[in-house]
Amino acid sequence: MMKKLFVILSAIMFAVVFAIPASADVGEGAVDWDFYGSVRMQTFSVYQDESNPYNDNFVNGNQLGYDDRDSRWDLNTVSRIGAKVHSGDIGGGFEYGHSDNCSSVKLRKLYGTWDFGVGELTVGRTYTPIHFVLNQVYDNDYGLRGFGAFYVYAPMIQVEFDGFKLALIKPGVGDAGLAGAFRDYDTTYPKVEASYTWAMDTFSVKAFGGWSAFEVVNAADKEYDVTCYVYGVSGVANVGPVTLKAMVWSGQNVDYYGLYNNPEVDFTPDYDAGTNDIRDNNGYGGVASIGVKINDVIGVEAGYGYVTGEDDPIGKNNNNEAWAAYLQAPITLAQGVMVVPEIGHYDYETNGTVGNDADQGHESYFGAKWQISF
């Protein structure tokens, strides 16, 4: 069924593109370049309790048994420089950032667009149809993407018209490992994502979905199918000085789909040696925020995110869950100059595996992001 769906969606995409008259403007004339940059610093004090597996008291997987407090005073990894280009019906852009230790340059976006009259064709690496984050600034503008939000850009071919997007995206296996039971991964098809956005003057609502499938091969050359998907709805509303954002979603094997989620929440399928088969992992999550612009200088925003993964076939129910919340007060000092004080908390809850309710720790922070955009 999914293979037939892939064929149908692919046919629709390319039929739309190649049905456009050859007389369309292909960008002859002046080329407009709009360069931009954004420099961001994170200055936070972070507290992680002794059960948190991401603090310094874990050495080679061994817990040393003490809490950890550190300062994160560094260049934000989503600092960027780039440009948007436009010439007639042809456009595009590029954007570069840097690695965590600032030792290398990292490509964020590189894409081209063609406005063919009834829609637009995008080729390259940019945000995919399901992308949705909040305004959380801690941990390199994290946006709660590990707690229910999706921060996704990838190489793709996308067609967009009348609020509908259809994208064929670089295939992958996410964090595939399957407990080391397999020796090879065969990605036969590209990932497929689609969304439809209904936009009005004061609000927009987006329904979205994505599908990915691949085969894994064990040492005995036996193949197993792994199917991954996600679907949900998101929305943004602006009511006077108030902005509301929210998204809810459900999915299967979303780690292998390639979505970043909190490492303490299990979204990966498992190999069941007893049945000699793949056991899928279902999960769901969501995020929401409310922001108020008090005046042209200062505002306030609160956000919350939650994720949970299930693994019912082996007796687990909500076996892993995590949540996060933040409160911030964005301050605009001048055009392009911002300071965003923020306080927040991550809670990894307990490991709900049958017979194991171990505390997985928590993390609290306060500080600010400093940003100058040009």
N, C-alpha and C positions, 0 to 999 in steps of 0.2 A: 504494500500500500504506500509506504513512504517513498519507495523508489519511483512509483508512478507519479506521486505528488511532485517529486523533484523534477521529473521530466516535464510535467505540465507547467510548473512555475518557470522553468528555464525557457520553455517555448514561448510563454507569454512575454517574458522580458525581451528576448531577442526579436520577437515579432513586432513589438512596439517600436524598438529602436530602428530596425531596418525598413519599417513601413513609412518612415518619415521621408518626405520629398528631398531629392538630392540638391534642390536649389536653396536649401537653408543656408543662412549666413554662417560662414565658418570662421569668423573673427578677423576679417581683413580690416585694416585701419589702425588707429592709435591703440596703444597698449597702456593701461593704467596700472601702476604698481602702488600698492598701499602697504608699506612696511610698518611693523609694530613690534613691541617687546614688552615683557613684564618681568620685573625682578622682584623676588619674594624671599623674605627671611622668616624662619620660624624660631621663636624664642619662648620655649615652654619648659616648665618644671613638671616632671613626670614621676608618679609614684606607682610602683607595681608590687603587689603583695607576694609572699613567698611561694604561693601556688601558681603564679603566673609563669607559663613556660617560656615567655619572651624576655624575661629579665636576666640579669647577669649571674643569678645564683644557680643557673643551670649550666653545667660544664660537661660537654660530651654526653648530654642526656641525663646526667645525674643531678638531682636537686640537692643544693647545699643547705637549704633551710633558712633563708633570711630574706627580708624585704629589700627592695632596691629603689633608690631615688636618684634620678639623673636630670641634667639639663640638656635639652635639645636646642642648640644654638647653631644654626647652620643655614646654608642656602637651600631654599625650598626646591625640591626636584622637579616641580612643575613650573619653575621659571622658564621662560621661553623667548624665542625671537623668531620672527617669520614674516611672511608677506602674503597678501591676497592679490591676485592678478585678474584683470578683466579686459577683454578685447572683443567687442561685438557679442556674439552668442557663445564665445569660448571664454572660460575662466579657469581658475584653479588656485592653488596655494601650497605653501610649505611651512613647516614649523619644526624647530629644533629645540631640544632641551639638553639635559646632561644626566649622567649617571649619579648614583647615590653619593659617591665619594668625589664627584666633580672631576674624575680622571679621564672621562671620554664624553664625546658628543653623542646624543641619542636622537634619532628621528622620531618625531611625534606624528606629523602629518605630511603627506605629499600626494596631491590629488589633482585631477583635472575635471572640468565640467563642460557639458555642452547643452545649451538650452535649445531644444529642437521644436519649440513652439508650444506643443501641448504638454510638455514635460521636460525633465532634465536627466541627462545621463552623467553619472559620476564614476570615474575610474581612478583607483588608487587607495591610499591609506587615510582614512578619516573616521569620524564617529559613525557607528552602525545604527540601524533603526531602533534598537532597544535601549540605547544609551540614556541614563537618567541618574543624576546625582543631586545631593543637597549642597548647602553652602558651608558645611563644616570645614574649618581651616586647619585644625590640628593634624599632625602627621602628614605633611605635604599635601594640604588641601584634600584630605581623605574623602570628604563628601559622604561619609557612612557607606562607602562602597563595599566594605567587608561586613556590613550589618544590614543588608537588604537593598542597597542601591547598586546600579550597574555603571561602571566606568569602562567603556568598550570602544576602542578604535582598532581597525584591522584593514589589511588589503582586501579590496572588494570591487565588484561591478554592481552598480545600483541604478535603478530607474525610479524616478519620482514624478508623480503627476496627481494633481487635485488632492493633495494631502496623503496620498498612498505612496509608500516606499516598498520596494522589493529589492533585496540584495543577495547576491551570491558571494560568499565570503571565504577567505582562505581556510581550508580545513585544518583541523588539529585535534589533539586528544587531551587538551587541557593538562591536568596534573596526573595523567595516566601512570599507573604503576601496578594496580591490581595485585598488590602483595607479592610482586615479583614472580607471579605464576606464568607470565607470558614473555615471549621472545620477540614478537614483531607486532606492529600496528599498521593496518592497511586503511588509509583514508581514501576511499574510492570517490566520494562525492564532496563537493564544497558544502559548507554550512549555508543554510537558507534562513534569512530573516525577513519579516514583513511587519509593517505598521501602518495604521491609518490614524491621522490626527484630525479631529474636528475642532476648528478654531473659531472662536467668536471674539468680540471686542474685549471682553474682560476675563475670558477663561479659555482653556483648551483642554481637550481630553484625548488621550492616545491609547488605542488598543494595539497590542504587539504580540508577536510570537516568533520563536526560533526553533530550528530543528537541525540536528547533526547526527551522523551515524558513521561508524567505522567497524572494522573487524579486528579482533585480537587473535593471535596464533600462539599456541603453547609449544612446548618442546617436542611434543608428539605430532606436530603439524596439524592439530585440530583447530578449526576456526570457530569463533564465537562472535555473534553480533552484539554490539553495544549501541543503544539508541538513547540520545539525549534530546531534551526539549525544555523550553520555558515559554510561558505565556502569562499575560497579565494586562493591567490597565494602569495608566498614570495620568495625572492632571495637574494643571497650574491655574490658579484663580487670583486675580487682582481686584480687590474691592477697596477703592480709595487708597489709604496708606497701608493696607494690609495685603500681604501676599501669602497664599496657601499653596503648598506643594504636597503631593502624596503619590505613592505607588504601592500596589500589591501584586504579588506574582506567585506562581506555583511552577514546579518543574521536576524533571527526572534527571539524575546524574549531572547536575549543573556544573560540578567541578570539571568533568570531562567535556562538557560543552565549551568550557573556556572562560566561565565567569569567575571573577575573583570573589571569594567568600572567606569569612573568618576561618583560619586553619583549625580552630577548635570545634567547628561544626562540620560533621561528616556529610558530604554530598557526593561521595564517590561510590560506584558500584563495587561489589565484592565478588570474589571467586569462591563458590561453595564447593569444596572438595567432596562433600557428601553426595551432592546431586550432579557434580561435574558440570556446573552451569554458572552463568552470570546472574547475580542477584542485584536487581536495580535498587537505587536509593532515591526515594521521593522526598521533597522538601518544599518549603514555602517561606516567604518573607515579605517585608514591606518597610517603607520609610514614610515619614510625614514631618512637615515643618510649618511653622507660622512665623512670619516676620512682619514687623511694624516699622514704617519709616516715620520717626518722630518729627524730624525736620530735614533740611538739606545737609546737615552735618552728621547726625547720629541716628541710628536705628537699633532695633533689638530683634533677635531671632532665637527660637528654640526648636530643636529637632530631635527625633527619636527614630531608631531603627531596630528591627527584630528579625532573626532568622532561626529556622529550626530544620533539622534533617531527621528523617525516619528510616527505619530499616526493619519493618514488621516481620519479614520471613524468618528472622532468627530471634524473635521475641523482643525486639527493641521497639519502644514507642517514644517518639520525641527524644531519641537517644542523645542528641546534642542540640543545644540552643545557646544563643547569645543575644545580648541587647546592648545598645549604646544610646547615650543622650548627651546633648550639648546645649549651652546657652552662650550667646555671643552678643556683642554690641559694636557693630561696624561703625567706624568713625572716618569720615571723609575730610581730610585736612586741606586738600586742594584738588583741582581736577587731575585725576590719575594717581593721587596719593592717598593711601588708606592705611589705617591701623585697625586690626580686628582683635580686640581682647576676647578670649573664649575660655570657658571652663567646661569640663565634661567628664564622663565616666563610661568605661567599658566593663561589662560583666560577662564572663564566659560561663557562668552558671556551673552546673555539675554534669559529669558524664553519666547520662541516663541509661547506659548499657545495663542489662539485667545483671544484678549482683554487684554493680559498681556505681556508686554515687559520689565519687571523689570530686572535691572542689577543684575547679579548673582555674580559679584565680580571678582577679580583677585589676583594673588600671584606672587611675584618676590623673587629671592633668589641669593645669591652668597656665595662661600666658597670652601670647599674641602673635599674630602674623603681621608683618610689615611689607607693604607692597607699593611699588612705583611702576606705573604702566606708561608707556610712551609710544 
